[in-house]
Amino acid sequence: MTMSSHIQELRRKHQTLSERVEEAQRAPGTDDLVIADLKKQKLRLKEEIERLSQS
């Protein structure tokens, strides 16, 4: 896997997590801890994408 394809895959995962966060926030009764965990995963991916993009 090339670096650019790896970054593209990370971006796709980041987008998927964004959609899951939005869905969870709209759904009544969704546990705040679940939303916080999704946001943390999303942030980790964003940081990894930025780190790899600068290399």
C-alpha positions in Angstrom: 0.0 0.0 0.0 1.4 3.3 -1.0 1.5 6.3 1.4 -1.2 8.2 -0.6 -3.5 5.2 -0.7 -3.0 4.7 3.1 -3.9 8.4 3.7 -6.9 8.0 1.5 -8.1 5.0 3.5 -7.6 7.0 6.7 -9.7 9.9 5.3 -12.4 7.4 4.3 -12.5 6.0 7.9 -12.5 9.6 9.3 -15.5 10.4 7.1 -17.3 7.3 8.2 -16.7 8.2 11.9 -18.0 11.7 11.2 -21.2 10.3 9.9 -21.5 7.9 12.9 -21.0 10.8 15.3 -23.7 12.8 13.6 -26.2 9.9 13.6 -25.4 9.2 17.3 -26.0 12.9 18.2 -29.4 12.9 16.5 -30.5 9.6 18.0 -32.4 10.0 21.3 -30.9 8.1 24.2 -27.5 7.7 22.7 -24.9 7.4 25.5 -22.6 10.4 25.7 -19.7 8.0 26.3 -20.3 6.4 23.0 -20.3 9.8 21.2 -17.1 10.8 23.1 -15.4 7.6 22.1 -16.3 8.1 18.4 -15.0 11.6 18.6 -11.7 10.4 20.1 -11.3 7.9 17.4 -12.0 10.6 14.8 -9.4 12.9 16.3 -6.8 10.1 16.4 -7.4 9.5 12.7 -7.1 13.2 11.9 -3.8 13.5 13.7 -2.5 10.5 11.9 -3.5 11.9 8.6 -1.8 15.2 9.3 1.3 13.5 10.5 1.6 11.3 7.4 0.8 14.2 5.1 3.7 16.2 6.5 6.2 13.3 6.0 
